Amino acid sequence: MRLAFMGTPDFAVPALSALVESKRHDIAFVITQPDKPKGRGMHLQSPPVKELAQRDGLRVYQPPSLKDNAEVRDLFAASLLDAVIVVAYGKMIPPDMLDLPRIGFLNVHASLLPEFRGASPINRAVMAGCTTTGISIMKIDEGMDSGPVYMQSSISINEEDDALRLSERLSALGAVKLLEALALIEDGKMQPAPQDHARSTYAPMLTKEDGAIDWGKDPRTIHNLIRGLVPWPCAYTFLQGKMLKIMKGSYEIEDHGIQAGTLLKDKSGVRIACNGGYIIPKVLLLEGKKAIDAAAFSNGLKTDRAIVGGRQETL
């Protein structure tokens, strides 16, 4: 089939790579987000999809917006496309473009739709403590991930999975299932099935505020928050007025009479009391410092006990 590809971050790279390596489809062009300044020097950095596309000699376009963009619309119309593959592109497709490809726009979405429609399905699944998620190959309509689904495939969310590791697993699975779905669609052996909209749930875009830890919650809930917000915005609290991010950790369920939010030194590092147990950080990042393991963090503490939480905590 004659295809175009739309995607931006690392999650989209395996899908584009699989399409190129399969040699079954003609990729007319790639659309990705514009380069963005990053790092201390704020140098422009290309999206991972652009880097891969350029290495493979594909034409790349980086429109700042799709809305009311006659140039992009004309590009779709003139290219005589069978389908446009969308993988974590980052913006909605305007309704007036959806019918331009013969089959339409096909999206690789990282959830078992209709669950977790929206921008952060992987993070929200981990944060919610789900034990299963998956990939959906769907046809984009005018709604938010509400179009009919061609194919789904599920995987388990393991206790050691954080959002970053789960994203890597799902992106690899999505690439495999995309090729399978395209082969069946091309051969006329697959039609999409409507979603059960009554069962839909939403995974809104992450904000920095999502990372604030409420130490009054139970240890499993806080642990899922920590796992679900890697690599951004990360779960955080405050120690002596400075933001303290917990990048990785574990937990224990235990009844205790210790005030929630009490940080305690122990033999292996630190633990923080919450409602019905403890969070046991393994990697921490204190504002203005580099990420370090719990043992090194513990060695730098001047007290065996502190209260973490809001910016006004006291020792």
C-alpha positions as CSV (number, residue, x, y, z in Angstrom):
1,M,0.0,0.0,0.0
2,R,1.0,3.6,-0.5
3,L,1.3,5.1,3.0
4,A,2.2,8.3,4.9
5,F,3.5,8.1,8.4
6,M,2.8,10.6,11.3
7,G,4.6,10.3,14.6
8,T,7.0,12.1,16.9
9,P,8.6,10.4,20.0
10,D,10.6,7.3,20.6
11,F,7.3,5.3,21.0
12,A,6.6,5.8,17.2
13,V,10.1,4.7,16.0
14,P,9.6,0.9,16.0
15,A,6.4,1.2,13.9
16,L,8.1,3.4,11.3
17,S,11.2,1.1,11.3
18,A,9.0,-2.0,10.9
19,L,7.2,-0.4,7.9
20,V,10.5,0.5,6.2
21,E,12.1,-2.9,6.9
22,S,9.1,-4.9,5.7
23,K,9.5,-3.4,2.1
24,R,5.9,-4.3,1.5
25,H,4.6,-0.7,1.6
26,D,5.6,2.5,-0.2
27,I,6.1,5.3,2.4
28,A,5.4,8.5,0.5
29,F,6.4,10.9,3.3
30,V,6.6,11.4,7.1
31,I,5.1,14.2,9.1
32,T,6.4,14.9,12.6
33,Q,6.5,17.7,15.1
34,P,8.9,20.7,14.6
35,D,12.4,20.6,16.2
36,K,12.4,21.9,19.8
37,P,15.1,23.5,22.0
38,K,16.3,21.1,24.7
39,G,19.0,20.9,27.3
40,R,20.9,23.6,29.1
41,G,22.1,25.1,25.8
42,M,18.5,25.1,24.4
43,H,19.8,23.7,21.1
44,L,17.2,22.6,18.6
45,Q,16.7,18.8,18.7
46,S,15.0,16.7,16.1
47,P,12.2,14.3,17.1
48,P,13.3,10.7,17.0
49,V,10.9,9.9,14.1
50,K,12.6,12.6,12.0
51,E,16.0,11.2,12.7
52,L,15.0,7.7,11.6
53,A,13.1,9.0,8.6
54,Q,16.1,11.0,7.4
55,R,18.5,8.1,7.9
56,D,16.2,6.0,5.7
57,G,15.9,8.7,3.0
58,L,12.3,9.5,3.5
59,R,10.8,12.9,2.9
60,V,10.0,14.7,6.1
61,Y,7.6,17.5,6.8
62,Q,7.3,19.4,10.1
63,P,4.3,21.7,10.0
64,P,3.7,23.7,13.2
65,S,0.0,23.1,12.9
66,L,-2.4,21.0,10.9
67,K,-5.5,23.2,11.5
68,D,-6.4,25.2,8.4
69,N,-3.2,24.0,6.7
70,A,-3.9,23.9,3.0
71,E,-0.4,22.8,2.2
72,V,-0.6,19.7,4.3
73,R,-4.2,19.0,3.0
74,D,-3.0,19.3,-0.6
75,L,-0.1,17.0,0.1
76,F,-2.4,14.3,1.4
77,A,-4.8,14.8,-1.6
78,A,-2.1,14.8,-4.2
79,S,-0.2,11.8,-2.9
80,L,-3.0,9.3,-3.7
81,L,-2.5,7.5,-0.4
82,D,-4.2,4.3,0.7
83,A,-3.7,5.1,4.4
84,V,-1.9,7.4,6.8
85,I,-0.4,5.6,9.8
86,V,-0.5,7.7,13.0
87,V,1.6,6.7,16.1
88,A,1.9,9.3,18.9
89,Y,2.0,12.2,16.5
90,G,0.8,14.6,19.3
91,K,-2.0,16.5,17.6
92,M,-5.6,15.8,16.5
93,I,-6.1,15.3,12.7
94,P,-8.5,17.9,11.3
95,P,-11.8,16.4,10.2
96,D,-11.5,17.7,6.6
97,M,-8.4,15.5,6.1
98,L,-9.8,12.2,7.5
99,D,-11.3,11.1,4.2
100,L,-8.4,12.0,1.9
101,P,-6.6,8.6,2.1
102,R,-8.6,5.7,0.5
103,I,-8.8,3.7,3.8
104,G,-8.3,6.6,6.2
105,F,-6.0,7.4,9.1
106,L,-5.0,4.4,11.2
107,N,-3.8,4.9,14.7
108,V,-1.6,2.7,16.9
109,H,-3.0,3.5,20.4
110,A,-1.4,2.2,23.6
111,S,-4.5,0.9,25.4
112,L,-7.3,-1.7,25.0
113,L,-9.9,0.7,23.7
114,P,-12.3,2.0,24.8
115,E,-10.3,2.1,28.0
116,F,-7.8,5.0,28.4
117,R,-8.6,7.2,25.4
118,G,-6.5,10.3,25.3
119,A,-2.9,11.5,25.6
120,S,-1.4,9.4,28.4
121,P,-2.8,5.9,28.3
122,I,0.4,4.1,29.5
123,N,0.9,6.4,32.4
124,R,-2.7,6.3,33.5
125,A,-2.9,2.5,33.3
126,V,0.2,2.2,35.6
127,M,-1.1,4.9,38.0
128,A,-4.4,3.1,38.2
129,G,-2.8,-0.2,39.2
130,C,-3.9,-2.0,36.1
131,T,-2.4,-5.5,35.6
132,T,-3.2,-5.7,31.8
133,T,-3.1,-3.2,28.9
134,G,-2.3,-3.5,25.3
135,I,-2.4,-2.1,21.8
136,S,-5.3,-1.1,19.6
137,I,-5.0,-0.6,15.8
138,M,-8.0,1.8,15.1
139,K,-9.4,4.0,12.4
140,I,-9.4,7.7,13.4
141,D,-12.7,9.5,13.4
142,E,-13.5,13.0,14.6
143,G,-13.6,12.0,18.3
144,M,-10.9,11.4,20.8
145,D,-9.7,7.8,20.1
146,S,-13.3,6.9,19.5
147,G,-13.1,5.3,16.0
148,P,-13.6,1.6,15.1
149,V,-10.9,-0.9,16.0
150,Y,-9.3,-3.3,13.6
151,M,-7.1,-5.3,16.0
152,Q,-6.1,-5.5,19.7
153,S,-3.4,-7.3,21.5
154,S,-2.9,-7.4,25.3
155,I,0.1,-7.7,27.6
156,S,0.5,-7.9,31.3
157,I,1.7,-5.0,33.4
158,N,4.4,-6.4,35.6
159,E,5.1,-5.2,39.2
160,E,8.6,-4.0,38.0
161,D,7.2,-2.1,35.0
162,D,7.2,1.7,35.2
163,A,5.7,3.8,32.4
164,L,9.0,4.0,30.5
165,R,9.6,0.3,30.4
166,L,6.0,-0.4,29.6
167,S,6.1,2.1,26.8
168,E,9.1,0.3,25.3
169,R,7.2,-3.0,25.4
170,L,4.0,-1.6,23.9
171,S,5.8,0.2,21.1
172,A,7.4,-3.0,20.0
173,L,4.1,-4.8,20.2
174,G,2.4,-2.0,18.3
175,A,4.9,-2.3,15.4
176,V,4.2,-6.0,15.1
177,K,0.5,-5.7,15.2
178,L,0.5,-2.8,12.7
179,L,2.1,-4.9,10.1
180,E,-0.3,-7.8,10.8
181,A,-3.3,-5.5,10.5
182,L,-2.1,-3.8,7.3
183,A,-1.6,-7.2,5.6
184,L,-5.2,-8.3,6.5
185,I,-6.7,-4.9,5.5
186,E,-4.8,-5.0,2.2
187,D,-6.1,-8.5,1.5
188,G,-9.6,-7.5,2.3
189,K,-9.8,-9.9,5.3
190,M,-10.4,-7.3,8.1
191,Q,-13.0,-4.7,8.9
192,P,-13.0,-2.4,12.0
193,A,-15.5,-3.0,14.7
194,P,-17.2,-0.1,16.6
195,Q,-16.1,0.6,20.2
196,D,-18.5,0.2,23.1
197,H,-18.6,3.9,24.0
198,A,-20.4,3.2,27.2
199,R,-17.3,1.6,28.6
200,S,-14.9,4.4,27.6
201,T,-12.5,5.9,30.1
202,Y,-10.2,8.9,29.6
203,A,-6.4,9.4,30.0
204,P,-5.9,13.1,30.1
205,M,-2.5,14.7,29.3
206,L,-0.1,14.7,32.2
207,T,0.6,17.8,34.2
208,K,3.3,18.6,36.7
209,E,0.7,18.7,39.4
210,D,-0.1,15.0,38.8
211,G,3.2,14.1,40.5
212,A,2.4,15.6,43.9
213,I,2.5,12.7,46.5
214,D,-0.3,12.6,49.1
215,W,1.3,10.7,52.0
216,G,-2.1,10.1,53.4
217,K,-2.8,7.6,50.7
218,D,-1.9,3.9,51.0
219,P,1.5,2.6,49.9
220,R,0.3,0.7,46.8
221,T,-1.4,3.8,45.4
222,I,1.7,5.9,45.9
223,H,3.9,3.2,44.5
224,N,1.8,3.1,41.3
225,L,2.0,6.9,41.1
226,I,5.8,6.7,41.2
227,R,5.9,4.0,38.5
228,G,3.4,5.8,36.3
229,L,5.1,9.1,36.2
230,V,8.5,8.1,34.9
231,P,10.2,9.9,33.1
232,W,8.0,12.9,33.5
233,P,6.8,14.7,35.6
234,C,7.9,12.1,38.2
235,A,6.3,11.7,41.6
236,Y,7.6,14.3,44.0
237,T,7.4,15.7,47.5
238,F,9.3,18.5,49.3
239,L,12.2,18.2,51.8
240,Q,13.3,21.4,53.6
241,G,11.5,23.5,50.9
242,K,13.2,21.7,48.0
243,M,11.4,19.4,45.5
244,L,12.4,15.7,46.1
245,K,11.5,13.4,43.2
246,I,11.3,9.7,43.7
247,M,12.3,8.1,40.5
248,K,12.1,4.4,41.6
249,G,11.1,2.6,44.7
250,S,9.2,-0.2,46.3
251,Y,6.7,-0.4,49.2
252,E,5.7,-2.3,52.3
253,I,2.3,-2.7,53.8
254,E,2.5,-2.4,57.6
255,D,0.4,-0.9,60.4
256,H,2.4,1.8,62.3
257,G,1.7,4.8,64.4
258,I,4.1,7.1,62.6
259,Q,2.9,10.4,61.1
260,A,2.3,10.1,57.3
261,G,5.1,11.9,55.5
262,T,7.8,11.0,58.0
263,L,11.1,10.2,56.3
264,L,13.3,7.7,58.3
265,K,16.8,6.6,57.8
266,D,17.3,2.8,57.8
267,K,20.1,0.3,57.0
268,S,19.6,0.4,53.3
269,G,18.7,4.0,52.8
270,V,15.4,5.7,53.7
271,R,11.7,4.9,54.0
272,I,8.8,7.3,54.1
273,A,5.7,6.5,56.2
274,C,2.3,6.7,54.6
275,N,-1.2,5.4,55.4
276,G,-0.8,1.7,56.2
277,G,2.8,1.2,55.3
278,Y,6.0,2.7,53.8
279,I,7.4,3.8,50.5
280,I,11.0,2.7,50.1
281,P,12.7,4.9,47.6
282,K,15.6,3.4,45.5
283,V,16.5,6.4,43.3
284,L,15.9,10.0,44.4
285,L,16.5,13.4,42.9
286,L,16.7,16.4,45.1
287,E,16.2,19.8,43.5
288,G,19.5,21.2,42.2
289,K,21.2,17.8,42.5
290,K,21.7,14.7,40.4
291,A,19.7,11.5,40.8
292,I,21.3,9.2,43.3
293,D,20.5,5.9,45.0
294,A,18.9,5.7,48.4
295,A,22.1,4.7,50.2
296,A,23.9,7.8,49.0
297,F,20.9,10.0,49.7
298,S,20.7,8.6,53.2
299,N,24.4,9.3,53.8
300,G,23.8,13.0,52.9
301,L,21.1,13.5,55.5
302,K,21.9,15.4,58.6
303,T,19.1,13.9,60.7
304,D,17.6,10.4,61.1
305,R,14.1,11.7,60.7
306,A,12.3,14.5,58.7
307,I,8.9,15.4,57.6
308,V,8.3,15.6,53.8
309,G,5.3,17.0,52.1
310,G,4.4,20.6,51.3
311,R,7.0,23.4,51.1
312,Q,6.3,24.4,54.8
313,E,7.3,21.1,56.4
314,T,9.5,21.2,59.5
315,L,12.2,19.0,60.8
